[in-house]
């Protein structure tokens, strides 16, 4: 859902100045430590500080590997900005407060760890280790499909194995209620580093989590209780979206999220085109990815993740503290009182939605038989 002109220009300007001031301080600090230009730019959270490489969202006492922080995530990098009034005003002093209140029942539960994240994309012509496209051309959107993911606290591979958010080891991912992207720079033209999403894949993710709960009682985990790989995932723990979800979407060949290139059907992430002051409100289950900012100017936006009421925080939580997360992963509109009944009714009547869910179930059953 895109809300046009949600944030007044004056509020966007204050947020921009606050972020740029913080950027400059971190660049200077990195350069004083002798970092090269590329590293100092990363120190300015060009690679998104809070969830960089899935490490910084882990309490520091877990393990040396889990708490290790690279230069792009300076110590305490979110402490000041997470509470900065200039960024909080993007919600408080805008039309997003009534919109979110109607959708979620509130517009305030974004102050927990990782709830507010400035996300800067400097101009970058190609990914590290890859050739830049020919002059005047942009990298194909299919090249960004490998970055598709859903957010949330993830299990982190460390010396002690995979982490779960609950003591019973049944929840390997902590969802948010929804994610809101607020643009502080122009993102209306292709190649400006927009967030890209995979339309329709939120339904497949929801069905995948339901199947996991029904069959294994472990949500979000790529490993079964006996240590064997969980069917349908594929790939390293905590990375990307399930293989079964990707294969089902490719099988159905929907033009909204796939395209044929060089005789092969590929996933086609779609850019979220925003003007400064526009906002995009997305369900937690919607796969999305960062992309290259190939044309400039520097891409600047603020991401807000809204938490669920009545849920715990941290790790080793009791069943009651994770029940709202468990329900939301299986029924994504649970946290949307202003939308839940309407969406459920429309999805029930949609042959396309039923077809997607049924195709995913068939594929998952095949995975289970193979394993």
Phi, psi and omega in degrees: 000125179253129177252110183281142177052040184288327186244129180300153182301321182294325179289319176299318181297319179295318178296317178301313181297321181294316180293316181295325177296318178293320177302313183296320178299319182286325176296317179296318180297320180292319181293326178295332178276002177088015179288151177284175186299318182295316180293322181293330177292321176295329178295340175274029183049042173293343180246025175068100192291321194289322184244027180303119176058020176068017184258318190285353177267020182246133177306144188293342184275001187291302182191158179303319182290320183290332184261358182297129184241117177286173184301327183292350176234080183299151179306130178072022189295338181260349189301311182288312185290328181297336180249007183294125182298328181297329179274322177297331180293342176300333175264310188296319185255042182212174178285357179292331180300307178294325180295311181293323179297321178292321182285313191257341187091359179196171174218032190233340188276061178235014185263359178287174182306127179080004184288334181229126187219113169291137182230110185250136176236101175290165179296131182210119187283333182205163176284151178306131179084359180243151178284143175289149177294162179305152180307134179085357179246155178254152175298139180296145182297335179297336181289347180264357186299331181295342180270358182299137183198170165244152184277191179113160176295130184249153169294142181242124179295125177213193185299335184260008181097198183279150180258146174238156180276346181242156183295330181280355180058051177243350182236109180258010178208136178253112184279164168256165177289313175197170178239138177235126177256123177248122182278129175251001176219166181289129179225040186266345183251144179305145176086010182264019177078025181297152164296134176248146180234163178248095186304138177084341184288344177297329178291320179291322178297316179300315180294324178297315180295322177299316181296319177300315181296316183295323188263330187231344181068018178232115183263127176082000183267141175264008182226134176280172185299329180276004178093353180282157181297139176287131181301141172093349183274282185078146179084169182297155179300135175082005181244137171068190178253159185304141177303320181298324178294313180298315182294325179293317179296319177294322180297318182286335173064038179289130181292344180289335184221009176223162178207152178264122177233128179053040177079005182237133177281133183229157174292140182236091174299144184249131182289143172267106186270116185230143168267161175304128182097346174282156178222147176241125178253121186233145173294150180306322188286350185284114177297138180214168182207150169284157179223169179292139169267094188267343187241339184079173359288185178307128181279127184227122174210165178240131180254130177241129179249123186260127183274167179269146177287149173074015180251159181276185178219146182096209183234175180056041182279155176279165183306316183297332183281343181247000185297321180295325177292318181300318180292321183289324177298326181270338181221087194296340182267008178304319183275011181240075183301333180278356187226339192305309184295320181295312182296316181299319180294316182291321179294323179298327183270355186267118177294327181295317179294316179299319180298320179295314181296318181293321180295320178295318180299317179299317181294319180294324177295323176295318177301315183297318179295320181295331182267000000 
